[in-house]
Amino acid sequence: MTDNTSPRWRLYLAGLTAALLLAGSPRTSQAQQPPKAARPNIVFLLADDLRWDALGCMGNRIIQTPNLDALAKRGVLFRNAFVTTSICAVSRASIFTGQYARRHRINDFKTDLSPEAFARTYVALLRAAGYRVGFIGKYGVGVNLPAAAFDYWRGFPGQGSYFTKKETVHLTQRMGDQALEFLKAQDRKTPFCLSVSFKSPHAMDRAAREFPPDPRDEKLYEDVTIPVPKTAADKYFRALPEFAQQSEGRARWKLRFATSEQYQKVVRDYYRLITGMDREIGRIVAALEQLGLTDNTIIIFSSDNGFFLGERGMADKWLMYEESIRVPLIVSDPRLPPAQRGRGVAAMALNIDLAPTMLDYAGIKAPQTMQGRSLRPLVEGKSGAWRKDWFYEHHTLPKIIPPSEGVRTERWTYLRWMGVEPVIEELYDLQADPLQEHNLAGQAAHRDTLTRLRARWEQLRRELK
């Protein structure tokens, strides 16, 4: 737990307060605020370790996510959304700041966003523009919690716990209760931004039961046999570099997926946690309706990273394969005309796009420090130039997670394992090989593609600092 009486915390709080005052007062004058019509409410819902295909609306025929499926039907579903670094702390820093890790430089679990950097996050900028801002759940960036920067704070440090000695109610339900508390106290004249950062479906790492669901969901999926992924076969694990085979992802695989019985037990619990989260999201959507807030509230749902369910003999995330880097993303704008709702968008969206998107909806210009782009034009069905590729990087915990970088295009994945000699590269044609089964890096027929993507990797890693 963070010690909010420590000299370090008091120093951080003083710096944060000063930076926020320089960025703009917590409440600007009415004359400075955008017109009321351009100031919708925003509810930002973030799952933890939710892979892209673990929702009904993303094609999963087993899992039950009726509320998120309904949200996708009322909004826009991004079918190709990704994170630029697949690990909690780094991805969350990217979400807050709209920046690649190369710029925000959060590459561990201890480093805080500096007060100056926090002042340029979406929450600080929305608050400076007159929004009432709330935060619930896993904060995940550093050790000093910025509670003073919010009007409503129910955040917690570290990973949190689904059950505590003092609480018998599941954490996901408690967070749903807190979201309703925030909404019921809302002044109708003041726009708000509520960020709900669920722990679900993240594991309680190395606990006796790592994915403990709400007791109400214990019977879900008990009669279902969940298919094991094709790439869970041992030959795909053996194709990994030796250092990846010996990494933390394999250690956690042994705890979760080493036997068929383990696999079924863990994935059922993983699905149960997702369904429990979906239920609380349904409660939040229902509360918005009951309070008369639906027609002017943007709802955004995504995840901080993906998750391996045994693919390549791995668990968790981190590595630059689709299961790890790809996430769900739904944007529901009630002001969209009916013909624009329920669409799927193929364009590549990134976690660094979330902050500029929220600022755009609020009528606030994103600061130049943000490297993402507003998704609003895509949500509204507008055509225009969009990214064709993006940069991936992972340098957290290099002793147990092999560092990597790469480039993901609309068709290709170029993966480069960092810090090893000779250089190890991987190249996958996602159009012909969506499961990334065949590494083409060593094939003469694809030498030009490899050379081009290697050059693009070098260019992006220079430019993005």
C-alpha positions as CSV (number, residue, x, y, z in Angstrom):
1,M,0.0,0.0,0.0
2,T,1.1,3.6,-0.6
3,D,2.0,5.5,2.5
4,N,0.1,8.8,2.0
5,T,1.9,10.3,5.0
6,S,5.4,9.7,3.8
7,P,7.7,12.6,2.9
8,R,8.0,11.2,-0.6
9,W,4.2,11.2,-1.1
10,R,3.9,14.7,0.3
11,L,6.6,15.9,-2.0
12,Y,4.9,14.2,-5.0
13,L,1.6,15.8,-4.0
14,A,3.1,19.2,-3.8
15,G,4.6,18.9,-7.2
16,L,1.4,17.5,-8.7
17,T,-0.6,20.4,-7.3
18,A,1.8,23.0,-8.7
19,A,1.9,21.3,-12.1
20,L,-1.9,21.2,-12.3
21,L,-2.2,24.9,-11.4
22,L,0.3,25.7,-14.1
23,A,-1.6,23.6,-16.6
24,G,-4.9,25.2,-15.7
25,S,-7.1,25.7,-12.6
26,P,-9.3,22.8,-11.6
27,R,-12.3,24.8,-12.9
28,T,-11.8,27.3,-15.7
29,S,-14.2,30.1,-16.2
30,Q,-17.5,29.6,-18.1
31,A,-16.2,31.8,-20.9
32,Q,-13.2,29.5,-21.4
33,Q,-15.2,26.3,-21.6
34,P,-16.3,24.8,-24.9
35,P,-20.0,25.2,-25.7
36,K,-22.3,22.9,-23.6
37,A,-23.4,20.9,-26.7
38,A,-19.7,19.9,-27.3
39,R,-19.2,18.7,-23.8
40,P,-20.6,15.2,-23.4
41,N,-20.1,13.1,-20.4
42,I,-17.5,10.3,-20.8
43,V,-17.4,6.9,-19.1
44,F,-14.1,5.1,-19.8
45,L,-14.2,1.4,-18.9
46,L,-10.9,-0.5,-18.9
47,A,-10.5,-4.3,-18.4
48,D,-7.2,-5.8,-17.3
49,D,-5.6,-8.6,-19.4
50,L,-8.7,-9.0,-21.6
51,R,-7.7,-10.5,-25.0
52,W,-9.4,-9.2,-28.1
53,D,-11.5,-12.3,-28.8
54,A,-12.9,-12.9,-25.4
55,L,-16.2,-11.1,-26.1
56,G,-19.3,-12.3,-27.8
57,C,-19.3,-9.3,-30.2
58,M,-15.7,-10.3,-31.2
59,G,-16.8,-13.7,-32.3
60,N,-16.5,-15.8,-29.2
61,R,-19.4,-18.3,-29.1
62,I,-18.9,-19.5,-25.6
63,I,-18.4,-16.5,-23.4
64,Q,-21.5,-14.6,-22.2
65,T,-21.1,-10.8,-22.5
66,P,-24.6,-9.5,-23.3
67,N,-24.1,-6.0,-22.1
68,L,-20.8,-5.3,-24.0
69,D,-22.4,-7.0,-27.0
70,A,-25.3,-4.6,-26.8
71,L,-22.9,-1.6,-26.3
72,A,-21.2,-2.6,-29.5
73,K,-24.5,-2.7,-31.4
74,R,-25.3,0.8,-30.2
75,G,-21.8,2.1,-31.0
76,V,-18.8,1.2,-33.1
77,L,-16.6,-1.9,-32.7
78,F,-12.9,-1.6,-33.5
79,R,-11.8,-5.0,-34.8
80,N,-8.1,-4.1,-34.9
81,A,-7.2,-2.4,-31.7
82,F,-3.7,-2.9,-30.1
83,V,-1.5,-1.8,-27.3
84,T,2.0,-0.4,-28.0
85,T,3.5,-2.2,-25.0
86,S,1.8,-5.3,-23.5
87,I,2.1,-4.9,-19.8
88,C,-0.1,-3.2,-17.2
89,A,1.9,-0.3,-15.9
90,V,3.4,0.8,-19.3
91,S,0.1,0.5,-21.2
92,R,-1.8,2.4,-18.5
93,A,0.8,5.2,-18.7
94,S,0.3,5.2,-22.5
95,I,-3.4,5.4,-22.0
96,F,-3.2,8.4,-19.6
97,T,-0.7,10.3,-21.6
98,G,-1.4,9.3,-25.2
99,Q,2.3,8.5,-25.6
100,Y,4.5,5.6,-26.5
101,A,6.8,4.2,-23.7
102,R,9.7,5.8,-25.6
103,R,8.3,9.2,-24.6
104,H,6.7,8.7,-21.2
105,R,9.5,6.4,-20.0
106,I,7.4,4.4,-17.6
107,N,9.0,0.9,-17.9
108,D,8.5,-0.5,-14.5
109,F,6.0,-0.7,-11.7
110,K,7.6,1.9,-9.4
111,T,8.1,5.0,-11.5
112,D,5.4,7.7,-11.2
113,L,4.3,10.0,-13.9
114,S,6.1,13.2,-13.1
115,P,3.7,16.0,-11.9
116,E,4.4,17.8,-15.2
117,A,3.5,14.7,-17.2
118,F,0.4,14.0,-15.2
119,A,-0.8,17.6,-15.8
120,R,-0.9,16.6,-19.5
121,T,-3.0,13.5,-19.1
122,Y,-6.6,13.3,-20.2
123,V,-7.9,13.4,-16.7
124,A,-6.0,16.5,-15.7
125,L,-6.9,18.3,-18.9
126,L,-10.6,17.4,-18.6
127,R,-10.6,18.6,-15.0
128,A,-8.9,21.8,-15.9
129,A,-11.7,22.4,-18.5
130,G,-14.4,22.0,-16.0
131,Y,-15.2,18.3,-16.0
132,R,-15.9,16.4,-12.8
133,V,-13.4,13.6,-12.9
134,G,-13.6,10.3,-11.0
135,F,-11.4,7.2,-10.9
136,I,-12.3,3.7,-9.6
137,G,-10.1,0.7,-9.4
138,K,-6.5,-0.3,-10.4
139,Y,-4.4,2.8,-11.0
140,G,-1.3,0.9,-12.0
141,V,1.3,3.6,-12.6
142,G,3.9,4.1,-10.0
143,V,3.6,4.0,-6.2
144,N,2.2,7.4,-5.4
145,L,-1.5,7.7,-6.0
146,P,-2.8,11.0,-7.5
147,A,-6.0,11.0,-5.4
148,A,-5.9,14.8,-5.0
149,A,-6.1,15.3,-8.8
150,F,-9.6,13.8,-8.9
151,D,-13.0,14.9,-7.6
152,Y,-13.9,11.3,-6.8
153,W,-11.2,8.7,-6.0
154,R,-11.7,5.1,-5.3
155,G,-8.4,3.9,-6.8
156,F,-6.0,1.4,-5.3
157,P,-2.3,0.7,-5.7
158,G,-0.7,-2.5,-7.1
159,Q,-2.9,-5.4,-8.2
160,G,-5.6,-5.2,-5.6
161,S,-7.5,-8.3,-4.4
162,Y,-10.8,-9.8,-5.5
163,F,-11.6,-10.6,-1.9
164,T,-10.1,-9.2,1.3
165,K,-10.4,-10.3,4.9
166,K,-12.8,-7.4,5.5
167,E,-14.7,-7.9,2.2
168,T,-16.8,-10.8,1.2
169,V,-18.3,-9.0,-1.8
170,H,-16.3,-9.5,-5.0
171,L,-14.1,-6.6,-6.1
172,T,-15.8,-6.3,-9.4
173,Q,-19.2,-5.7,-7.7
174,R,-17.7,-3.3,-5.3
175,M,-16.4,-1.3,-8.2
176,G,-19.8,-1.3,-9.8
177,D,-21.3,0.0,-6.6
178,Q,-18.7,2.8,-6.5
179,A,-19.5,3.8,-10.1
180,L,-23.2,4.1,-9.3
181,E,-22.3,6.2,-6.2
182,F,-20.4,8.6,-8.5
183,L,-23.2,8.8,-11.0
184,K,-25.9,9.4,-8.5
185,A,-24.0,12.3,-7.0
186,Q,-23.5,14.0,-10.4
187,D,-24.6,17.6,-10.9
188,R,-26.5,17.7,-14.1
189,K,-25.0,21.0,-15.0
190,T,-21.4,19.8,-14.9
191,P,-20.0,17.3,-17.5
192,F,-18.1,14.4,-16.0
193,C,-15.5,11.8,-16.9
194,L,-15.6,8.6,-14.9
195,S,-12.7,6.1,-15.4
196,V,-13.4,2.6,-14.1
197,S,-10.3,0.4,-14.2
198,F,-11.4,-3.1,-13.5
199,K,-9.0,-5.7,-12.1
200,S,-11.0,-8.4,-14.0
201,P,-9.9,-10.7,-15.5
202,H,-6.4,-10.3,-14.2
203,A,-5.0,-13.2,-12.2
204,M,-4.1,-13.2,-8.5
205,D,-0.7,-14.4,-9.5
206,R,0.4,-17.6,-7.9
207,A,-2.6,-17.8,-5.5
208,A,-4.2,-21.1,-4.9
209,R,-7.0,-20.0,-7.2
210,E,-5.6,-17.3,-9.5
211,F,-8.9,-16.2,-11.2
212,P,-11.5,-16.3,-8.4
213,P,-14.9,-15.3,-9.8
214,D,-17.9,-13.8,-8.1
215,P,-19.7,-16.6,-6.2
216,R,-22.8,-15.9,-8.4
217,D,-20.8,-17.1,-11.4
218,E,-19.3,-20.3,-10.0
219,K,-21.7,-22.5,-12.1
220,L,-21.1,-20.7,-15.4
221,Y,-19.3,-22.7,-18.1
222,E,-19.0,-25.8,-15.9
223,D,-20.5,-28.0,-18.6
224,V,-18.5,-26.4,-21.5
225,T,-15.3,-27.8,-22.9
226,I,-13.3,-24.8,-24.1
227,P,-11.2,-25.6,-27.2
228,V,-7.4,-25.5,-26.8
229,P,-5.7,-23.2,-29.3
230,K,-4.0,-24.8,-32.2
231,T,-0.8,-23.0,-31.4
232,A,-0.7,-24.4,-27.9
233,A,1.0,-27.4,-29.4
234,D,4.5,-28.0,-28.2
235,K,6.1,-27.4,-31.6
236,Y,5.1,-23.7,-31.4
237,F,6.8,-23.4,-28.0
238,R,9.9,-25.1,-29.4
239,A,10.0,-22.5,-32.2
240,L,10.6,-19.7,-29.7
241,P,14.1,-18.5,-29.0
242,E,15.6,-20.4,-26.0
243,F,15.5,-17.3,-23.8
244,A,11.8,-16.9,-24.4
245,Q,11.2,-20.5,-23.6
246,Q,12.8,-19.9,-20.2
247,S,10.9,-16.7,-19.5
248,E,8.2,-15.8,-17.0
249,G,5.5,-16.6,-19.5
250,R,6.5,-20.2,-19.5
251,A,6.7,-20.3,-15.7
252,R,3.1,-19.1,-15.4
253,W,2.1,-21.6,-18.2
254,K,3.2,-24.4,-15.9
255,L,0.9,-23.1,-13.2
256,R,-2.1,-22.7,-15.4
257,F,-2.1,-24.8,-18.6
258,A,0.3,-27.7,-18.2
259,T,-2.6,-30.2,-18.1
260,S,-5.9,-30.4,-19.8
261,E,-7.7,-30.2,-16.4
262,Q,-5.7,-27.1,-15.5
263,Y,-6.5,-25.5,-18.8
264,Q,-10.3,-26.0,-18.5
265,K,-10.4,-24.8,-14.9
266,V,-8.4,-21.6,-15.5
267,V,-10.1,-20.6,-18.7
268,R,-13.5,-21.1,-17.2
269,D,-12.6,-18.9,-14.3
270,Y,-11.1,-16.3,-16.7
271,Y,-14.4,-16.3,-18.6
272,R,-16.4,-16.1,-15.3
273,L,-14.5,-13.0,-14.3
274,I,-15.3,-11.4,-17.7
275,T,-19.0,-12.2,-17.4
276,G,-19.0,-10.7,-13.9
277,M,-17.4,-7.5,-15.3
278,D,-20.0,-7.4,-18.1
279,R,-22.7,-7.6,-15.4
280,E,-21.4,-4.5,-13.7
281,I,-21.0,-2.7,-17.0
282,G,-24.7,-3.4,-17.5
283,R,-25.5,-1.9,-14.1
284,I,-23.6,1.3,-15.1
285,V,-25.4,1.6,-18.5
286,A,-28.7,1.0,-16.7
287,A,-27.9,3.7,-14.1
288,L,-27.1,6.2,-16.9
289,E,-30.5,5.5,-18.4
290,Q,-32.3,5.8,-15.0
291,L,-30.6,9.1,-14.3
292,G,-31.4,10.6,-17.7
293,L,-27.7,10.7,-18.7
294,T,-27.7,8.3,-21.6
295,D,-28.2,10.7,-24.5
296,N,-25.1,12.8,-23.7
297,T,-22.7,10.2,-22.4
298,I,-19.9,8.7,-24.5
299,I,-18.9,5.2,-23.3
300,I,-15.5,3.7,-24.3
301,F,-14.5,0.2,-23.4
302,S,-11.1,-1.4,-23.9
303,S,-8.3,-3.4,-22.2
304,D,-4.8,-2.6,-21.1
305,N,-3.3,-5.6,-23.0
306,G,-4.1,-9.0,-24.3
307,F,-3.5,-12.4,-22.8
308,F,-2.1,-15.8,-23.8
309,L,-4.3,-18.7,-23.0
310,G,-1.6,-21.3,-23.7
311,E,-0.7,-20.2,-27.2
312,R,3.0,-21.0,-27.9
313,G,3.2,-22.6,-24.5
314,M,2.9,-19.3,-22.8
315,A,0.7,-17.5,-20.2
316,D,0.1,-13.8,-19.6
317,K,1.2,-11.3,-22.2
318,W,4.4,-9.3,-23.0
319,L,5.5,-10.9,-26.3
320,M,4.7,-9.4,-29.7
321,Y,2.1,-11.9,-30.9
322,E,-1.5,-11.1,-31.6
323,E,-3.0,-12.8,-28.5
324,S,-0.8,-10.5,-26.4
325,I,-1.0,-7.1,-28.2
326,R,-4.5,-7.1,-29.5
327,V,-7.5,-5.9,-27.4
328,P,-11.2,-5.2,-27.7
329,L,-12.3,-1.6,-28.3
330,I,-15.9,-0.3,-28.3
331,V,-16.9,3.4,-28.6
332,S,-20.5,4.2,-28.1
333,D,-21.7,7.7,-28.9
334,P,-25.5,8.1,-28.5
335,R,-25.5,11.1,-30.8
336,L,-24.5,8.9,-33.8
337,P,-27.3,8.6,-36.4
338,P,-28.9,5.1,-36.4
339,A,-27.2,4.2,-39.7
340,Q,-23.8,4.7,-38.2
341,R,-24.3,2.4,-35.2
342,G,-23.4,-1.2,-35.0
343,R,-20.5,-0.9,-37.4
344,G,-17.2,-2.6,-37.3
345,V,-14.1,-0.6,-38.1
346,A,-11.0,-2.2,-39.6
347,A,-8.6,0.6,-39.1
348,M,-5.8,0.0,-36.6
349,A,-6.5,1.8,-33.3
350,L,-4.0,2.0,-30.4
351,N,-4.1,2.6,-26.7
352,I,-2.4,5.9,-27.2
353,D,-5.4,7.0,-29.2
354,L,-7.8,6.9,-26.2
355,A,-6.6,10.1,-24.5
356,P,-6.8,12.3,-27.6
357,T,-10.2,10.7,-28.4
358,M,-11.7,11.7,-25.0
359,L,-10.2,15.2,-25.3
360,D,-11.7,15.6,-28.8
361,Y,-15.1,14.7,-27.6
362,A,-14.8,17.3,-24.8
363,G,-13.7,20.0,-27.3
364,I,-10.2,20.2,-25.9
365,K,-7.2,20.3,-28.2
366,A,-4.7,17.5,-27.4
367,P,-1.3,18.7,-26.3
368,Q,1.6,18.2,-28.7
369,T,3.1,15.7,-26.3
370,M,0.4,13.2,-27.2
371,Q,1.4,10.8,-30.0
372,G,-2.0,9.1,-30.5
373,R,-4.8,10.3,-32.7
374,S,-8.5,10.9,-32.0
375,L,-10.7,8.0,-33.1
376,R,-13.7,10.2,-33.4
377,P,-13.5,10.6,-37.2
378,L,-13.5,6.8,-37.5
379,V,-16.4,6.5,-35.1
380,E,-18.4,9.0,-37.1
381,G,-17.7,7.1,-40.4
382,K,-15.5,9.8,-41.9
383,S,-12.9,8.9,-44.5
384,G,-9.3,10.2,-44.5
385,A,-5.7,9.2,-44.1
386,W,-5.0,6.8,-41.2
387,R,-2.0,4.9,-39.9
388,K,-0.8,2.0,-41.9
389,D,1.7,0.7,-39.3
390,W,2.8,1.3,-35.7
391,F,5.7,0.6,-33.4
392,Y,5.8,-2.0,-30.6
393,E,8.3,-2.0,-27.7
394,H,8.7,-4.0,-24.4
395,H,11.6,-3.3,-22.0
396,T,10.0,-4.1,-18.6
397,L,11.5,-6.6,-16.3
398,P,14.2,-7.8,-18.8
399,K,15.6,-10.4,-16.5
400,I,12.4,-12.5,-16.7
401,I,10.7,-11.0,-19.8
402,P,12.8,-10.9,-23.0
403,P,12.9,-7.4,-24.4
404,S,11.5,-6.9,-27.9
405,E,10.5,-4.3,-30.4
406,G,8.9,-4.4,-33.8
407,V,6.5,-3.0,-36.4
408,R,2.9,-4.1,-37.0
409,T,1.4,-3.2,-40.3
410,E,-2.0,-4.0,-41.7
411,R,-0.6,-7.2,-43.2
412,W,2.8,-7.9,-41.5
413,T,4.3,-8.4,-38.1
414,Y,8.0,-7.7,-37.8
415,L,9.4,-8.8,-34.4
416,R,12.9,-8.1,-33.3
417,W,14.3,-9.6,-30.1
418,M,16.5,-7.0,-28.5
419,G,19.9,-7.3,-26.9
420,V,20.9,-10.6,-28.4
421,E,23.6,-11.5,-30.9
422,P,23.3,-12.6,-33.5
423,V,20.1,-10.7,-34.1
424,I,16.9,-12.8,-34.0
425,E,14.0,-11.6,-36.2
426,E,10.6,-12.9,-37.0
427,L,8.3,-12.0,-39.9
428,Y,4.7,-13.1,-40.3
429,D,2.2,-12.5,-43.2
430,L,-1.0,-12.0,-41.2
431,Q,-3.1,-12.1,-44.4
432,A,-2.0,-15.7,-45.2
433,D,-1.0,-16.8,-41.7
434,P,-3.3,-15.1,-39.1
435,L,-2.1,-17.5,-36.3
436,Q,1.5,-16.5,-37.0
437,E,2.6,-20.1,-37.5
438,H,5.3,-19.6,-40.1
439,N,8.3,-17.3,-39.5
440,L,9.3,-16.0,-43.0
441,A,12.3,-14.0,-41.8
442,G,14.8,-16.5,-43.2
443,Q,13.2,-17.0,-46.6
444,A,14.7,-15.4,-49.7
445,A,11.3,-14.7,-51.2
446,H,10.5,-12.3,-48.3
447,R,13.9,-10.6,-48.1
448,D,12.7,-7.3,-49.5
449,T,9.8,-7.2,-47.1
450,L,12.1,-8.0,-44.2
451,T,14.5,-5.2,-45.3
452,R,11.7,-2.7,-45.6
453,L,10.2,-3.4,-42.2
454,R,13.6,-3.4,-40.5
455,A,14.2,0.1,-42.0
456,R,10.8,1.2,-40.8
457,W,11.6,-0.1,-37.3
458,E,14.8,1.9,-37.2
459,Q,13.0,5.0,-38.4
460,L,10.1,4.8,-35.9
461,R,12.4,4.0,-32.9
462,R,14.3,7.3,-33.7
463,E,11.3,9.4,-34.4
464,L,9.0,8.4,-31.5
465,K,11.3,9.7,-28.8
